[in-house]
């Protein structure tokens, strides 16, 4: 069996509280089905991608939902929410699994300073992640 994994990491805005890493894992067949359905759903509303920050602020790809002619004031967020809910259903029905871990920043820094090779390997991972975007 071949698995495909997408991983992302982040931290709170000032990198004071936590480091978070999340991943989605699934078979190639599961990912293919998810990707096809995801792209079709975005295309139906004329979007190219989904970014949650744009959804919440109705900016970027979601700025179209601010069009008061197509989406009167009372329905603008309903249309955006319907799209987000559809995308959420696509993920849930795909059988792709998700996992996340949050590490308190104090512990993360302690590991980097005390575990052999952690400082270098974590730095390499971050450098690779940033250069592969």
Backbone as a chain_set.jsonl record, in Angstrom:
{"seq": "XXXXXXXXXXXXXXXXXXXXXXXXXXXXXXXXXXXXXXXXXXXXXXXXXXXXXXXXXXXXXXXXXXXXXXXXXXXXXXXXXXXXXXXXXXXXXXXXXXXXXXXXXXXXXXXXXXXXXXXXXXXXXXXXXXXXX", "coords": {"N": [[0.846, -1.172, 0.0], [0.514, 2.2, -0.767], [1.065, 5.277, 0.729], [0.096, 8.691, 0.94], [1.15, 11.721, 2.284], [0.443, 14.873, 3.684], [1.913, 17.503, 5.298], [1.94, 20.145, 7.656], [3.291, 22.824, 9.532], [3.155, 25.126, 12.275], [3.059, 28.028, 14.396], [2.053, 29.941, 17.286], [1.263, 33.431, 16.85], [3.386, 35.054, 17.899], [5.216, 33.172, 18.505], [5.335, 32.163, 21.135], [3.753, 30.474, 22.677], [2.879, 27.837, 21.597], [3.967, 25.196, 19.338], [2.703, 23.81, 16.465], [1.93, 20.912, 14.656], [0.486, 19.392, 11.889], [-1.042, 16.761, 10.004], [-2.31, 15.146, 7.088], [-3.231, 11.961, 6.097], [-3.409, 9.397, 3.715], [-4.388, 6.844, 1.333], [-3.187, 6.624, -2.054], [-5.349, 6.377, -3.79], [-7.471, 7.353, -2.191], [-6.654, 10.033, -1.883], [-6.692, 10.873, -4.557], [-9.426, 10.77, -5.224], [-10.444, 12.624, -3.361], [-9.113, 14.979, -4.146], [-10.112, 15.372, -6.765], [-12.909, 15.731, -6.301], [-12.76, 17.977, -4.595], [-11.603, 19.961, -6.26], [-13.597, 20.142, -8.211], [-15.718, 21.141, -6.673], [-14.745, 23.646, -5.825], [-14.462, 24.862, -8.321], [-17.111, 25.047, -9.12], [-18.024, 27.287, -7.747], [-16.324, 29.098, -8.831], [-13.807, 29.407, -7.675], [-10.25, 29.163, -7.054], [-8.705, 28.107, -5.04], [-8.773, 27.156, -1.543], [-8.549, 28.937, 1.41], [-8.544, 29.203, 4.794], [-8.29, 31.599, 6.285], [-9.024, 33.506, 4.433], [-11.631, 32.758, 3.995], [-12.851, 33.301, 6.503], [-12.572, 36.095, 6.632], [-13.763, 36.971, 4.344], [-12.163, 37.694, 2.122], [-9.623, 37.824, -0.526], [-9.909, 34.906, -2.413], [-12.468, 34.616, -1.457], [-13.611, 37.102, -1.567], [-15.475, 37.527, -3.509], [-17.92, 36.889, -2.399], [-18.718, 39.146, -1.188], [-20.039, 40.649, -2.984], [-22.748, 42.519, -3.346], [-24.833, 42.426, -5.146], [-24.94, 39.817, -6.25], [-24.924, 38.387, -3.889], [-26.914, 39.22, -1.551], [-26.744, 41.218, 1.474], [-27.616, 39.647, 3.681], [-27.117, 37.051, 2.855], [-24.456, 36.652, 2.165], [-22.45, 35.503, 3.878], [-23.63, 33.071, 4.256], [-23.459, 31.758, 1.773], [-20.685, 31.473, 1.51], [-20.214, 29.892, 3.756], [-21.65, 27.599, 3.059], [-20.089, 26.607, 0.959], [-17.682, 26.084, 2.37], [-18.644, 24.133, 4.167], [-19.344, 22.11, 2.352], [-16.79, 21.44, 1.353], [-15.651, 20.506, 3.688], [-17.219, 18.23, 4.092], [-16.409, 16.716, 1.905], [-13.787, 16.085, 2.631], [-14.294, 14.6, 4.995], [-15.728, 12.407, 3.961], [-13.841, 11.153, 2.434], [-12.155, 9.328, 3.634], [-9.563, 9.915, 4.207], [-7.228, 10.473, 6.744], [-6.621, 12.565, 9.596], [-4.147, 14.087, 11.69], [-2.859, 15.764, 14.515], [-0.545, 17.65, 16.467], [0.243, 19.52, 19.329], [2.797, 21.303, 20.752], [3.997, 22.639, 23.689], [5.753, 25.714, 23.66], [7.877, 26.1, 25.451], [8.651, 23.451, 26.081], [9.328, 22.548, 23.492], [11.522, 24.215, 22.881], [13.232, 23.345, 24.909], [13.696, 20.667, 24.13], [15.03, 21.123, 21.701], [17.357, 22.23, 22.704], [18.443, 20.266, 24.386], [18.345, 17.614, 23.382], [20.291, 15.413, 21.499], [21.311, 16.485, 18.37], [18.838, 17.595, 17.775], [18.445, 20.369, 17.467], [19.716, 20.938, 15.021], [18.448, 19.123, 13.241], [15.743, 19.856, 13.425], [15.939, 22.456, 12.528], [16.79, 21.976, 9.884], [14.524, 20.665, 8.889], [12.662, 22.769, 8.976], [13.89, 24.589, 7.222], [13.828, 23.063, 4.84], [11.05, 22.815, 4.514], [10.277, 25.493, 4.135], [11.66, 26.113, 1.757], [10.463, 24.431, -0.048], [7.974, 25.31, -0.703]], "CA": [[0.0, 0.0, 0.0], [1.257, 3.45, -0.843], [0.393, 6.371, 1.415], [0.502, 10.053, 0.645], [1.015, 12.518, 3.502], [0.668, 16.311, 3.597], [2.218, 17.969, 6.645], [2.174, 21.57, 7.813], [3.529, 23.196, 10.916], [2.921, 26.521, 12.536], [3.191, 28.428, 15.791], [1.234, 31.117, 17.544], [1.771, 34.596, 16.132], [4.671, 35.525, 18.436], [5.985, 31.971, 18.826], [5.524, 32.167, 22.581], [2.936, 29.484, 23.389], [2.915, 26.468, 21.081], [4.291, 24.816, 17.975], [1.676, 22.856, 16.049], [2.16, 20.209, 13.401], [-0.67, 18.611, 11.489], [-0.842, 15.982, 8.792], [-3.376, 14.332, 6.527], [-2.645, 10.725, 5.59], [-4.356, 8.552, 3.01], [-3.871, 6.109, 0.189], [-3.195, 7.393, -3.3], [-6.737, 6.362, -4.298], [-8.257, 8.274, -1.373], [-6.264, 11.395, -2.229], [-7.148, 11.187, -5.921], [-10.855, 11.058, -5.144], [-10.621, 13.867, -2.617], [-8.635, 16.091, -4.977], [-11.056, 15.574, -7.859], [-14.137, 16.325, -5.756], [-12.402, 19.296, -4.065], [-11.445, 20.89, -7.38], [-14.92, 20.354, -8.828], [-16.534, 21.99, -5.805], [-14.227, 25.007, -5.919], [-14.762, 25.357, -9.669], [-18.538, 25.37, -9.179], [-18.177, 28.667, -7.272], [-15.34, 29.942, -9.494], [-12.624, 29.605, -6.842], [-9.06, 28.408, -7.437], [-8.16, 27.456, -3.855], [-9.443, 27.475, -0.288], [-7.69, 29.324, 2.522], [-9.502, 29.509, 5.858], [-8.234, 33.011, 6.68], [-9.803, 34.256, 3.446], [-13.032, 32.415, 4.253], [-13.337, 34.022, 7.683], [-12.586, 37.544, 6.412], [-14.351, 37.233, 3.026], [-11.144, 38.362, 1.326], [-8.967, 36.932, -1.475], [-10.856, 34.128, -3.21], [-13.808, 34.759, -0.893], [-14.1, 38.471, -1.735], [-16.639, 37.479, -4.398], [-19.134, 36.784, -1.591], [-19.079, 40.493, -0.74], [-20.796, 41.255, -4.076], [-24.114, 42.665, -2.821], [-25.809, 42.107, -6.189], [-25.06, 38.356, -6.3], [-25.142, 37.878, -2.535], [-27.413, 40.283, -0.664], [-26.055, 41.255, 2.763], [-28.019, 38.562, 4.593], [-26.734, 35.723, 2.352], [-23.048, 36.566, 1.772], [-21.703, 34.522, 4.661], [-24.274, 31.764, 4.074], [-22.904, 31.147, 0.567], [-19.309, 31.078, 1.834], [-20.308, 28.785, 4.709], [-22.091, 26.413, 2.318], [-18.908, 26.094, 0.273], [-16.789, 25.508, 3.379], [-19.262, 22.895, 4.661], [-19.207, 21.104, 1.295], [-15.392, 21.007, 1.346], [-15.482, 19.713, 4.909], [-17.848, 16.923, 3.825], [-15.549, 15.989, 0.964], [-12.687, 15.527, 3.43], [-14.825, 13.568, 5.9], [-16.161, 11.237, 3.195], [-12.726, 10.614, 1.657], [-11.444, 8.348, 4.467], [-8.249, 10.44, 4.546], [-7.207, 10.715, 8.181], [-5.82, 13.69, 10.041], [-3.53, 14.012, 13.007], [-2.192, 17.015, 14.876], [0.105, 17.68, 17.776], [0.633, 20.849, 19.796], [3.876, 21.193, 21.731], [4.266, 23.936, 24.334], [7.004, 26.308, 23.181], [8.916, 25.863, 26.452], [9.12, 22.081, 25.876], [9.963, 22.515, 22.169], [12.851, 24.816, 23.011], [14.019, 22.45, 25.76], [14.105, 19.536, 23.282], [16.051, 21.63, 20.77], [18.612, 22.522, 23.417], [18.983, 19.153, 25.173], [18.402, 16.344, 22.657], [21.371, 15.364, 20.521], [20.953, 16.676, 16.97], [17.492, 18.152, 17.579], [18.516, 21.745, 16.972], [20.074, 20.904, 13.608], [17.449, 18.428, 12.43], [14.525, 20.67, 13.366], [16.25, 23.594, 11.66], [16.793, 21.462, 8.499], [13.128, 20.435, 8.499], [12.045, 24.063, 8.733], [14.5, 25.126, 6.002], [13.282, 22.293, 3.718], [9.639, 23.15, 4.374], [10.174, 26.841, 3.562], [12.164, 26.141, 0.391], [9.66, 23.577, -0.938], [6.654, 25.903, -0.918]], "C": [[0.894, 1.239, 0.0], [0.43, 4.545, -0.176], [0.941, 7.701, 0.938], [0.202, 10.889, 1.888], [1.288, 13.985, 3.175], [0.797, 16.831, 5.013], [2.412, 19.483, 6.613], [2.463, 21.832, 9.278], [3.372, 24.7, 11.054], [3.184, 26.796, 14.009], [2.252, 29.604, 16.012], [1.973, 32.342, 16.989], [3.143, 35.056, 16.613], [5.604, 34.379, 18.806], [6.349, 31.927, 20.307], [4.829, 31.007, 23.277], [3.108, 28.058, 22.889], [3.468, 26.39, 19.662], [3.285, 23.725, 17.625], [2.101, 22.218, 14.741], [0.926, 19.369, 13.117], [-0.379, 17.885, 10.196], [-2.143, 15.31, 8.38], [-2.718, 13.151, 5.852], [-3.726, 9.917, 4.893], [-3.682, 7.81, 1.873], [-3.926, 7.012, -1.041], [-4.609, 7.471, -3.865], [-7.622, 7.331, -3.512], [-7.95, 9.725, -1.729], [-6.759, 11.793, -3.614], [-8.622, 11.555, -5.928], [-11.139, 12.377, -4.451], [-10.255, 15.06, -3.487], [-9.613, 16.412, -6.101], [-12.338, 16.249, -7.365], [-13.893, 17.74, -5.247], [-12.331, 20.317, -5.192], [-12.77, 21.169, -8.068], [-15.767, 21.3, -8.002], [-16.049, 23.433, -5.844], [-14.616, 25.641, -7.25], [-16.224, 25.785, -9.782], [-18.81, 26.805, -8.706], [-17.143, 29.61, -7.875], [-14.106, 30.246, -8.659], [-11.479, 28.735, -7.332], [-8.485, 27.623, -6.264], [-9.009, 27.831, -2.647], [-8.383, 27.81, 0.749], [-8.623, 29.818, 3.631], [-9.461, 30.974, 6.284], [-9.028, 33.877, 5.705], [-11.289, 33.973, 3.615], [-13.576, 33.268, 5.401], [-13.443, 35.527, 7.463], [-13.294, 37.959, 5.123], [-13.422, 38.099, 2.179], [-10.534, 37.362, 0.349], [-9.998, 36.224, -2.339], [-12.291, 34.315, -2.723], [-14.36, 36.179, -0.983], [-15.344, 38.507, -2.619], [-17.957, 37.411, -3.628], [-19.536, 38.12, -0.977], [-19.887, 41.24, -1.808], [-22.268, 41.318, -3.667], [-25.191, 42.409, -3.864], [-26.043, 40.594, -6.226], [-25.415, 37.761, -4.944], [-25.603, 39.021, -1.646], [-26.825, 40.116, 0.743], [-26.389, 40.066, 3.663], [-27.529, 37.183, 4.135], [-25.25, 35.573, 2.043], [-22.284, 35.504, 2.562], [-22.333, 33.138, 4.555], [-23.698, 31.043, 2.859], [-21.476, 30.661, 0.827], [-19.317, 29.891, 2.786], [-20.748, 27.502, 4.022], [-20.914, 25.778, 1.576], [-17.97, 25.412, 1.267], [-17.339, 24.192, 3.918], [-19.173, 21.773, 3.631], [-17.783, 20.558, 1.243], [-15.091, 20.134, 2.562], [-16.068, 18.312, 4.722], [-17.008, 16.069, 2.881], [-14.39, 15.343, 1.72], [-13.192, 14.379, 4.294], [-15.193, 12.292, 5.151], [-15.02, 10.555, 2.44], [-11.991, 9.475, 2.351], [-9.983, 8.734, 4.68], [-8.298, 10.79, 6.025], [-6.302, 11.895, 8.513], [-5.27, 13.451, 11.431], [-2.846, 15.347, 13.258], [-1.582, 16.878, 16.255], [0.457, 19.129, 18.079], [1.667, 20.66, 20.9], [4.086, 22.563, 22.361], [5.656, 24.437, 23.941], [8.153, 26.059, 24.162], [9.509, 24.457, 26.281], [9.851, 21.959, 24.536], [11.385, 23.069, 22.242], [13.769, 23.953, 23.864], [14.542, 21.262, 24.944], [15.199, 19.978, 22.317], [17.391, 21.821, 21.45], [19.24, 21.291, 24.06], [19.108, 17.832, 24.426], [19.453, 16.415, 21.56], [20.819, 15.506, 19.096], [19.613, 17.35, 16.725], [17.539, 19.55, 16.981], [18.786, 21.766, 15.47], [18.972, 20.252, 12.764], [16.147, 19.218, 12.348], [14.749, 21.889, 12.486], [16.243, 23.174, 10.195], [15.368, 21.235, 8.017], [12.45, 21.747, 8.154], [12.591, 24.671, 7.444], [13.934, 24.396, 4.783], [11.844, 22.701, 3.46], [9.492, 24.506, 3.696], [10.629, 26.876, 2.119], [11.314, 25.317, -0.567], [8.279, 24.154, -1.195], [6.51, 26.485, -2.287]], "O": [[1.907, 1.29, 0.697], [-0.751, 4.719, -0.476], [2.113, 7.812, 0.577], [-0.875, 10.776, 2.473], [2.249, 14.301, 2.474], [-0.095, 16.632, 5.839], [2.977, 20.029, 5.665], [1.942, 21.147, 10.158], [3.445, 25.443, 10.076], [3.496, 25.882, 14.772], [1.724, 30.186, 15.064], [3.168, 32.277, 16.7], [3.986, 35.417, 15.791], [6.675, 34.61, 19.367], [7.497, 31.69, 20.681], [5.258, 30.59, 24.353], [3.445, 27.165, 23.666], [3.445, 27.358, 18.902], [3.053, 22.816, 18.422], [2.573, 22.898, 13.829], [0.392, 18.714, 14.011], [0.433, 18.336, 9.387], [-2.968, 14.953, 9.221], [-1.749, 13.318, 5.111], [-4.831, 9.767, 5.415], [-2.548, 8.112, 1.5], [-4.623, 8.027, -1.057], [-5.02, 8.519, -4.365], [-8.432, 8.048, -4.1], [-8.858, 10.546, -1.863], [-7.195, 12.925, -3.818], [-9.022, 12.533, -6.56], [-11.977, 13.157, -4.903], [-11.0, 16.037, -3.557], [-9.908, 17.578, -6.362], [-12.792, 17.23, -7.954], [-14.733, 18.618, -5.447], [-12.916, 21.397, -5.105], [-13.039, 22.303, -8.466], [-16.456, 22.162, -8.548], [-16.865, 24.353, -5.891], [-15.041, 26.795, -7.306], [-16.539, 26.765, -10.457], [-19.723, 27.46, -9.209], [-17.072, 30.779, -7.496], [-13.426, 31.241, -8.907], [-11.702, 27.695, -7.951], [-7.849, 26.588, -6.463], [-9.86, 28.717, -2.726], [-7.432, 27.052, 0.942], [-9.401, 30.748, 3.422], [-10.503, 31.54, 6.615], [-9.637, 34.869, 6.107], [-12.117, 34.858, 3.4], [-14.636, 33.881, 5.278], [-14.313, 36.174, 8.046], [-13.415, 39.149, 4.835], [-13.839, 39.101, 1.598], [-10.879, 36.181, 0.381], [-10.865, 36.869, -2.93], [-13.23, 34.183, -3.508], [-15.472, 36.434, -0.519], [-16.171, 39.41, -2.495], [-18.996, 37.826, -4.141], [-20.574, 38.218, -0.322], [-20.365, 42.347, -1.558], [-22.954, 40.296, -3.643], [-26.35, 42.195, -3.507], [-27.186, 40.136, -6.232], [-26.119, 36.755, -4.862], [-24.779, 39.716, -1.051], [-26.457, 39.012, 1.146], [-25.505, 39.541, 4.34], [-27.521, 36.241, 4.928], [-24.811, 34.477, 1.693], [-21.556, 34.698, 1.982], [-21.646, 32.133, 4.742], [-23.471, 29.834, 2.914], [-21.104, 29.564, 0.409], [-18.507, 28.976, 2.636], [-20.267, 26.423, 4.367], [-20.764, 24.556, 1.568], [-17.516, 24.293, 1.03], [-16.584, 23.237, 4.107], [-18.952, 20.616, 3.99], [-17.587, 19.35, 1.105], [-14.363, 19.146, 2.466], [-15.472, 17.325, 5.152], [-16.912, 14.853, 3.044], [-14.053, 14.185, 1.474], [-12.588, 13.307, 4.321], [-14.983, 11.197, 5.672], [-15.218, 9.484, 1.866], [-11.266, 8.728, 1.694], [-9.23, 7.962, 5.274], [-9.29, 11.338, 6.506], [-5.342, 12.181, 7.797], [-5.844, 12.716, 12.234], [-2.324, 15.977, 12.339], [-2.042, 16.099, 17.09], [0.908, 19.87, 17.206], [1.429, 19.938, 21.868], [4.326, 23.542, 21.654], [6.614, 23.665, 23.899], [9.285, 25.83, 23.737], [10.727, 24.288, 26.33], [10.9, 21.318, 24.469], [12.327, 22.464, 21.73], [14.96, 23.842, 23.572], [15.712, 20.899, 25.062], [16.191, 19.271, 22.14], [18.439, 21.601, 20.844], [20.454, 21.264, 24.263], [19.923, 16.996, 24.816], [19.492, 17.372, 20.786], [19.96, 14.73, 18.677], [19.279, 17.649, 15.578], [16.757, 19.874, 16.088], [18.157, 22.525, 14.733], [18.608, 20.765, 11.706], [15.513, 19.243, 11.293], [13.839, 22.312, 11.773], [15.753, 23.917, 9.345], [15.031, 21.566, 6.881], [11.74, 21.835, 7.152], [11.823, 25.217, 6.651], [13.592, 25.039, 3.791], [11.457, 22.912, 2.311], [8.678, 24.66, 2.786], [10.042, 27.601, 1.316], [11.428, 25.482, -1.781], [7.475, 23.507, -1.868], [5.454, 27.022, -2.622]]}, "num_chains": 1, "name": "protein.A"}
